[in-house]
Amino acid sequence: MNKPTLGVIVGNRGFFPDHLADTGRQTILKVLEEEGINAVALTPEDSKFGSCENNNDAHKLADLFKAHRAEIDGVLLTLPNFGEERPIANTLRWAGLDVPVLVQATPDDATMMTIADRRDSFCGKMSACNNLYQYGIKYTLTTRHTVDPTSESFRADLRRFVSTARVVRGLKGARIGAIGARPTAFNTVRYSEKLLERTGISVDTLDLSEVFGRAARLKADDAQLKAKLDEVKAYVPVQNTPSESLVRIAKLAVVIENWMKENELVASALQCWTSMEEFYGVVPCTLMSMMSNSLLPSACETDIAGVVGMYAMVLASGTPSAIVDWNNNYADDPDKGVIFHCSNLPKDIFVDDPIAPNDIPVMDYQAIIAGTVGRDSTYGTVVGRVKAAPFTYCRVSTDDFKGKMQAYVGQGELTNDPLKTFGGYGVVKVPNLQKLLAHICENGFEHHVAVNLSQTADAVNEALSKYLGWDVYYHKG
């Protein structure tokens, strides 16, 4: 993923000590550099110490932000002293970026409270936020009202804010591919393209007949096909899969990946059964796993809303997401359950230090669909156990009756509890899982959920609720 970029506003109020704006700007820029974040800010040549003290400074900074509109993920407002509230708000209004804003105020030192060194940022932050609220500008607060910009507390806030900003920017204008029709048996994954479009997410469609036709035209000596076949064979162990099936998988990958690149798509959802198996002869799980592992999330059963949740967490964490079913209870523990899919889970979320021999991800046939269409037409699934780790879960849905986007998000852990089964699977522990399951059922959410081996629920929640305006339930147990 690209290096994040923040616009920086250094607040300054003239009758407060100017030297605080000077050192404050230097400090915040150093912290951003250490955190791997690009900064777009005024320089001391542009204004006094590169701060924003009056409307002339605000115009300069707004113009600078507009010139870097394509790069800026969010804006950091830092208050090394009280700060002039109106130029701060005017900068954001005139820049018209419509990106998340983080407000940080530097604390006073109780031993340095004379007129020469007193900051009053504690009070200034309230005034700045009051103006942002009046202007209708949405903003994020740090965990502590005032916080040292060099502290770990602020750095954690900053990382979380960058994740939020990535989700907001990434979902606005996202383009997703729907490949094949919704399976008839899955009313569950119905969605509204119009509600998605209203929030900035577009859907491009591709019929499976076109996919199969384009795959049939690929010649055995095609250079791209050969390279993709090698990539498939290197992805997971394939000794159980017939060579003919591997070629079909590689052809499918070439066709779909080319189509996604041509149409600038960032994620996809596929009709994975049973037309694929009956008329093409493989399951698309390996291709989907490979795309998800490359941060181009792919959901099965044409679950477009599901892949939006996957993509949100990819943006927040920079790591792969998977789509799974909330599938089974686990013994009598009310806070534990089994997540499962057939599976197309990305390789990086599977165990790399196996508990049992069948934990290692391998390519195999799809045991469920094989009972309908036969084993030979169902090779290409990736089976194994998900590693034990903390995780975030997210489900996005389009509520046509209310005319709005809705979602739920939360965190839990994947455990090492013993389990012998097939497909891609794991045991989860979620605080007060029964309350979450009741919320899912009471509000008509789907049985699919996106999971990511990160702790990014705070960032995803704020992005979807505060900045995108979706109806979000944040489950905290």
Buried (B, 14 or more C-beta within 10 A) or exposed (E): EEEBBBBBBBBBBEEBBBEBBBEBBBBBBEBBEEBEBBBBBBEEEBBBBBBBBBBEBBBBBBEBBEEBBEBBBBBBBBBBBBBBBBBBBBBBBBBEBEBBBBBBBBBBEEEEEEEEBBBBBBBBBEBBBEBBEEEEBBBBBBEBEBBBBEBEEBBBBBBBBBBBBBBBBBBBEBBBBBBBEBBEEBEBBBBBBEBBEEBBBBBBEBEBEBBBEBBEEBEEEBEBBEEBBEEBBEBBEBEEBBEEBBBBBBBBBBBBBEBBEEEEBBBBBBBBBBBBBEEBBBBBBBBBBBBBBEBBBBBBBBBBBBBBBBBBBBBBBBBBBBBBBBBBEBEEEBBBBBBBBBBBBBBBBBBEEBBEEBBBBBBBBBBEBBEEBEEBBBBBBBBBBBBBBEBBBBBBBBBEEEEBBBBBBBBBBBBEBEBEBBBBBBBBBBBBBEBBBEBBEEEEBBBBBBBBBBBBBBBBBBBBBBBBEBBBBBBEE
